[in-house]
């Protein structure tokens, strides 16, 4: 079972959009997928039509109670094969509740052990900030996907994530933890965006996605309707971008060579 953490310490990088829709893509390919929301805003659940505001039990209960079965928290979604562990504001109390637990950053990894054999993939949507939840997501993961907006300031956030990963690998002996894919997002054809792309390819050789995620109104609307892009607008540019990114990610995870265009603006028409 592969565990994929979608992480960036900066907000506004389309992280949840990618996590939700690529989880849906994997489920559409016949994989059994669990999506775990680690953000107090609960946007992953909301993007799939789940009213998470007062929903219990949720990821907070799963992390706090080591005896709670995963099956009691994981909920089916409208996407066949995709289950959700939701989050809401209750999760904000978790850092204080486990303040004296020296192994608090490993709780998520241990709870996800129960998903072994039940799911093929666990997708973790982490919050857009450094701290306990980001560290927990990385220590629970086998693979990391980093969305990066094509701006110079976003490069700083990407470098911070890379440094955090290297630090955790050294401190916890996690040499198996790897960056599976870096996804440029919010791409608009410009000299600046192409310079950022060149920097990403230099820093992450062979790991930058061949397709970028440019703006798509259909992706925004799909989230507003609580649906994946394939439920809402399966023939849209947004669906084509997600399809290409999903195929590339699946190839990287399962070792199947899938050609991707080197020109990252290929789907920006």
For each residue, the residues with C-beta under 8 A, 3 or more apart:
1: 115 116 117 119 120 121 122
2: 120 121 122 142 143 253
3: 112 121 122 124 140 141 142 143
4: 121 122 123 124 141 142 143 144 145 180 249 253
5: 124 126 137 138 140 141 143 144 145
6: 15 16 18 19 22 123 124 125 126 144 145 146 147
7: 15 126 134 137 138 144 145 146 161
8: 11 13 15 128 146 147 148 157 158 161
9: 128 129 130 134 157 160 161 164
10: 13 128 149 153 154 156 157
11: 8 128 129
12: 128 149 186
13: 8 10 128 147 148 149 154 157 185 186
14: 17 18 147 149 183 185 186 213
15: 6 7 8 18 19 125 126 128 147
16: 6 19 20 39 43 44 47 125
17: 14 20 21 47 213 219 223
18: 6 14 15 21 22 145 147 183 185 213 245
19: 6 15 16 22 23 35 44 123 124 125 145
20: 16 17 23 24 35 44 47 48 125 223 228
21: 17 18 24 25 219 228 229 242 246
22: 6 18 19 25 26 123 145 242 245 246 249
23: 19 20 26 27 33 35 82 121 123
24: 20 21 27 28 33 79 82 228 229 230
25: 21 22 28 29 230 242 243 245 246 249 250
26: 22 23 29 31 33 82 120 121 123 246 250
27: 23 24 30 31 32 33 79 80 81 82
28: 24 25 79 81 230
29: 25 26 246 250
30: 27 81
31: 26 27 81 120 121
32: 27 81 118 119 120 121
33: 23 24 26 27 81 82 83 119 120 121 122 123
34: 74 82 83 84 85 115 118 119 121 122 123
35: 19 20 23 44 48 77 82 83 84 85 122 123 125
36: 59 85 108 112 122 123 124 125
37: 42 43 44 45 52 59 84 85 86 87 125
38: 59 87 91 108 124 125 126 127 133 136 137
39: 16 42 43 44 87 91 125 126 127 128 133
40: 87 88 89 91 92 127
41: 87 127
42: 37 39 45 46 52 53 86 87 88 89
43: 16 37 39 46 47 125 223
44: 16 19 20 35 37 39 47 48 84 86 87 125
45: 37 42 48 50 52 55 84 86 87 88
46: 42 43 49 50 51 52 223 226
47: 16 17 20 43 44 222 223 226 228
48: 20 35 44 45 77 78 79 82 84 226 227 228
49: 46 77 78 225 226 227
50: 45 46 55 75 77 84 86 226
51: 46 54 55
52: 37 42 45 46 55 58 86 87 88
53: 42 88 89
54: 51 88
55: 45 50 51 52 58 86 88
56: 61 90
57: 60 61 62 68 72 73
58: 52 55 61 62 73 85 86 87 88 90 91
59: 36 37 38 62 63 73 85 86 87 91
60: 57 63 64 87 88 90 91 93 94
61: 56 57 58 64 65 68 73 90
62: 57 58 59 65 68 70 73 85 111
63: 59 60 94 98 107 108 111
64: 60 61 94 97 98
65: 61 62 68
66: 107 110 111
67:
68: 57 61 62 65 72 73
69: 72 73 114
70: 62 73 74 85 111 112 114 115 118
71: 74
72: 57 68 69
73: 57 58 59 61 62 68 69 70 85
74: 34 70 71 83 84 85
75: 50 83 84 85 86
76: 82 83 84
77: 35 48 49 50 82 83 84
78: 48 49 227 231
79: 24 27 28 48 82 228 231
80: 27
81: 27 28 30 31 32 33
82: 23 24 26 27 33 34 35 48 76 77 79
83: 33 34 35 74 75 76 77 119
84: 34 35 37 44 45 48 50 74 75 76 77
85: 34 35 36 37 58 59 62 70 73 74 75
86: 37 42 44 45 50 52 55 58 59 75
87: 37 38 39 40 41 42 44 45 52 58 59 60 91
88: 40 42 45 52 53 54 55 58 60 91
89: 40 42 53 92
90: 56 58 60 61 93
91: 38 39 40 58 59 60 87 88 94 133
92: 40 89 95
93: 60 90 96 97
94: 60 63 64 91 97 98 132
95: 92 98 99 104 131 132
96: 93 99
97: 64 93 94
98: 63 64 94 95 101 104 107
99: 95 96 104
100:
101: 98 104 107
102:
103: 106 107
104: 95 98 99 101 107 132 136
105: 132 135 136 139
106: 103 109 110 136 139
107: 63 66 98 101 103 104 110 111 136
108: 36 38 63 111 112 124 136 137 139 140
109: 106 112 113 136 139 140
110: 66 106 107 113
111: 62 63 66 70 107 108 114
112: 3 36 70 108 109 115 122 140
113: 109 110 116
114: 69 70 111 118
115: 1 34 70 112 118 119 122
116: 1 113
117: 1
118: 32 34 70 114 115
119: 1 32 33 34 83 115 122
120: 1 2 26 31 32 33
121: 1 2 3 4 23 26 31 32 33 34 253
122: 1 2 3 4 33 34 35 36 112 115 119 140
123: 4 6 19 22 23 26 33 34 35 36
124: 3 4 5 6 19 36 38 108 137 140 141
125: 6 15 16 19 20 35 36 37 38 39 43 44
126: 5 6 7 15 38 39 133 134 137 138
127: 38 39 40 41 131 133 134
128: 8 9 10 11 12 13 15 39
129: 9 11 133 134
130: 9 134 160 164
131: 95 127 134 135
132: 94 95 104 105 135 136
133: 38 39 91 126 127 129 136 137
134: 7 9 126 127 129 130 131 137 138 164
135: 105 131 132 138 139 164 168
136: 38 104 105 106 107 108 109 132 133 139 140
137: 5 7 38 108 124 126 133 134 140 141
138: 5 7 126 134 135 141 144 164 165 168 177
139: 105 106 108 109 135 136 168 172 174
140: 3 5 108 109 112 122 124 136 137
141: 3 4 5 124 137 138 144 177
142: 2 3 4 176 177 178
143: 2 3 4 5 177 178 179 180 253
144: 4 5 6 7 138 141 161 165 177 178 179 180
145: 4 5 6 7 18 19 22 179 180 181 182 183 249
146: 6 7 8 158 161 162 179 181 182 183
147: 6 8 13 14 15 18 182 183 185 213
148: 8 13 154 155 157 158 182 183 184 185 196 200
149: 10 12 13 14 154 184 185 186
150: 154 184 185 186 187 188 192 193 196 197 212
151: 154 155 186 192 196
152: 155 156 192 196
153: 10 156 157
154: 10 13 148 149 150 151 157 158 196
155: 148 151 152 158 159 196 199 200
156: 10 152 153 159 160
157: 8 9 10 13 148 153 154 160 161
158: 8 146 148 154 155 161 162 182 200 203
159: 155 156 162 163 203
160: 9 130 156 157 163 164
161: 7 8 9 144 146 157 158 164 165
162: 146 158 159 165 166 179 203 204
163: 159 160 166 167
164: 9 130 134 135 138 160 161 167 168
165: 138 144 161 162 168 169 177 179
166: 162 163 169 170
167: 163 164 170 171
168: 135 138 139 164 165 171 172 174 177
169: 165 166 172 173 174 175 177
170: 166 167
171: 167 168
172: 139 168 169
173: 169
174: 139 168 169 177
175: 169
176: 142
177: 138 141 142 143 144 165 168 169 174
178: 142 143 144
179: 143 144 145 146 162 165 182 204 207
180: 4 143 144 145 207 249 252 253
181: 145 146 207 208 209 248 249 252
182: 145 146 147 148 158 179 200 204 207 208 209
183: 14 18 145 146 147 148 209 212 213 245
184: 148 149 150 187 193 196 197 200 208 209 212 213 264
185: 13 14 18 147 148 149 150 212 213
186: 12 13 14 149 150 151 213 214 215
187: 150 184 193 212 213 214 264 265 268
188: 150 193 214 215 268
189: 193 194 265 268
190: 193 194
191: 194 195
192: 150 151 152 195 196
193: 150 184 187 188 189 190 196 197
194: 189 190 191 197 198
195: 191 192 198 199
196: 148 150 151 152 154 155 184 192 193 199 200
197: 150 184 193 194 200 201 208 212 264
198: 194 195 201 202
199: 155 195 196 202 203
200: 148 155 158 182 184 196 197 203 204 208
201: 197 198 204 205 208
202: 198 199 205
203: 158 159 162 199 200
204: 162 179 182 200 201 207 208
205: 201 202
206:
207: 179 180 181 182 204
208: 181 182 184 197 200 201 204 264
209: 181 182 183 184 212 245 248 249 260 264
210: 244 248 259 260 261 262 264 266
211: 241 244 245 248 260 261 264 266 267
212: 150 183 184 185 187 197 209 241 264 265 267 268
213: 14 17 18 147 183 184 185 186 187 216 241 242 245
214: 186 187 188 237 241 265 267 268
215: 186 188
216: 213 219 220 236 237 238 241
217: 220 221 238
218: 221 222 229 232 233 236 237 238 239
219: 17 21 216 222 223 229 238 242
220: 216 217 223 224
221: 217 218 224 225 232 233
222: 47 218 219 225 227 228 229 231 232 233 238
223: 17 20 43 46 47 219 220 226
224: 220 221
225: 49 221 222 232
226: 46 47 48 49 50 223
227: 48 49 78 222 231 232
228: 20 21 24 47 48 79 222 231 232
229: 21 24 218 219 222 232 233 234 236 238 239 242
230: 24 25 28 234 239 242
231: 78 79 222 227 228 234
232: 218 221 222 225 227 228 229
233: 218 221 222 229 236 238 239
234: 229 230 231 239
235: 239
236: 216 218 229 233 239 240
237: 214 216 218 240 241 267 269
238: 216 217 218 219 222 229 233 241 242
239: 218 229 230 233 234 235 236 242 243
240: 236 237 243 244 267
241: 211 212 213 214 216 237 238 244 245 267
242: 21 22 25 213 219 229 230 238 239 245 246
243: 25 239 240 246 247
244: 210 211 240 241 247 248 260 267
245: 18 22 25 183 209 211 213 241 242 248 249
246: 21 22 25 26 29 242 243 249 250
247: 243 244 250 251 258
248: 181 209 210 211 244 245 251 252 258 260
249: 4 22 25 145 180 181 209 245 246 252 253
250: 25 26 29 246 247 253 254 256 258
251: 247 248 254 255 256 257 258
252: 180 181 248 249 255
253: 2 4 121 143 180 249 250
254: 250 251
255: 251 252
256: 250 251
257: 251
258: 247 248 250 251
259: 210
260: 209 210 211 244 248
261: 210 211 264 266
262: 210
263: 266
264: 184 187 197 208 209 210 211 212 261
265: 187 189 212 214 268
266: 210 211 261 263
267: 211 212 214 237 240 241 244
268: 187 188 189 212 214 265
269: 237
